[in-house]
Amino acid sequence: MIQIDDLWLASYLMSQGARLEGVSILPYSGGSRMRAVFELENVPPEAIKEYGSGDPPVSIHQLRTHMNKLRDLMYAELQKRNGNGSIKQMPNGGQRRRGENESGSIRNR
């Protein structure tokens, strides 16, 4: 299992076959800011290399689906940790716009 605190990288790795095992909210060292750490299993080593190359090939719909899922889990963990929902709200009130397709990959945001 590897731990990643980069939403884009974690989303990319999941689109390449990695499996999410958990999300943790941890403080940055020496500060009050928090960060989300995504715990992934079955990460293909070649996917990390491709991501590091600067322009990896990826299905944009898969990437978006995984990014939405990870972001939602991250916000849910922050709300659990805060207990009062006092995290910064998104401009649309914290609600993602979704149509009939849960992933939202068909509709523009």
C-alpha positions as CSV (number, residue, x, y, z in Angstrom):
1,M,0.0,0.0,0.0
2,I,1.2,3.5,-0.8
3,Q,0.1,6.8,0.6
4,I,-0.4,9.8,-1.7
5,D,-1.4,13.4,-0.7
6,D,-1.9,14.6,-4.3
7,L,-5.5,14.5,-5.6
8,W,-4.4,14.5,-9.2
9,L,-1.9,11.7,-8.9
10,A,-4.2,9.5,-6.8
11,S,-7.0,10.0,-9.4
12,Y,-4.6,9.2,-12.2
13,L,-3.4,6.0,-10.4
14,M,-6.9,4.9,-9.8
15,S,-7.8,5.4,-13.5
16,Q,-4.8,3.1,-14.2
17,G,-6.1,0.3,-11.9
18,A,-5.1,1.2,-8.4
19,R,-7.6,0.5,-5.6
20,L,-8.5,3.0,-2.9
21,E,-8.2,1.5,0.6
22,G,-8.8,4.6,2.7
23,V,-8.6,8.4,3.2
24,S,-6.9,10.0,6.1
25,I,-6.8,13.7,7.1
26,L,-3.5,14.6,8.6
27,P,-1.8,17.9,9.6
28,Y,1.1,19.3,7.7
29,S,4.2,19.2,9.7
30,G,4.6,22.3,11.8
31,G,1.3,23.9,11.0
32,S,-2.4,24.0,11.5
33,R,-3.3,23.2,7.8
34,M,-4.6,19.8,7.0
35,R,-4.0,17.4,4.1
36,A,-5.8,14.4,2.7
37,V,-3.8,11.3,2.3
38,F,-5.2,8.6,-0.1
39,E,-4.1,5.0,0.7
40,L,-3.9,3.0,-2.6
41,E,-3.2,-0.7,-3.3
42,N,-2.3,-2.4,-6.5
43,V,-0.6,0.7,-7.9
44,P,1.0,-0.2,-11.3
45,P,4.7,0.9,-11.1
46,E,4.6,1.9,-14.8
47,A,1.7,4.3,-14.0
48,I,3.9,6.3,-11.6
49,K,6.6,6.5,-14.2
50,E,4.2,7.7,-16.9
51,Y,2.8,10.3,-14.5
52,G,6.3,11.5,-13.8
53,S,7.0,11.9,-17.5
54,G,4.8,15.0,-17.6
55,D,2.0,14.1,-20.0
56,P,0.6,10.6,-19.4
57,P,-2.2,9.2,-21.5
58,V,-5.5,8.9,-19.6
59,S,-9.2,8.5,-20.2
60,I,-10.5,11.9,-19.2
61,H,-13.8,10.4,-18.1
62,Q,-12.1,7.9,-15.8
63,L,-9.9,10.6,-14.4
64,R,-12.8,12.8,-13.7
65,T,-14.9,10.1,-12.1
66,H,-12.0,9.1,-9.7
67,M,-11.2,12.7,-8.9
68,N,-14.9,13.4,-8.0
69,K,-15.0,10.3,-5.8
70,L,-11.7,11.2,-4.0
71,R,-12.7,14.8,-3.5
72,D,-16.1,13.8,-2.1
73,L,-14.4,11.3,0.3
74,M,-11.9,14.0,1.3
75,Y,-14.6,16.5,2.2
76,A,-16.6,13.8,4.1
77,E,-13.5,13.0,6.2
78,L,-12.9,16.7,6.8
79,Q,-16.5,17.2,8.0
80,K,-16.3,14.2,10.3
81,R,-13.1,15.6,11.7
82,N,-14.5,19.1,12.2
83,G,-17.8,17.8,13.5
84,N,-19.5,21.0,12.6
85,G,-19.1,21.1,8.8
86,S,-17.1,24.3,9.1
87,I,-14.9,23.6,6.1
88,K,-14.7,26.1,3.2
89,Q,-17.8,25.7,1.0
90,M,-17.7,25.5,-2.7
91,P,-19.3,28.4,-4.6
92,N,-22.4,26.4,-5.4
93,G,-23.0,25.6,-1.7
94,G,-20.9,22.5,-1.6
95,Q,-23.1,20.5,-3.9
96,R,-21.7,19.0,-7.1
97,R,-24.0,19.4,-10.1
98,R,-25.1,15.9,-11.2
99,G,-27.5,14.8,-13.8
100,E,-28.6,11.3,-14.6
101,N,-25.0,10.2,-14.8
102,E,-23.5,10.0,-11.3
103,S,-19.9,10.6,-12.5
104,G,-20.9,13.8,-14.2
105,S,-18.6,12.9,-17.1
106,I,-21.3,13.7,-19.7
107,R,-22.2,17.1,-18.5
108,N,-19.8,20.1,-18.3
109,R,-19.2,21.7,-15.0
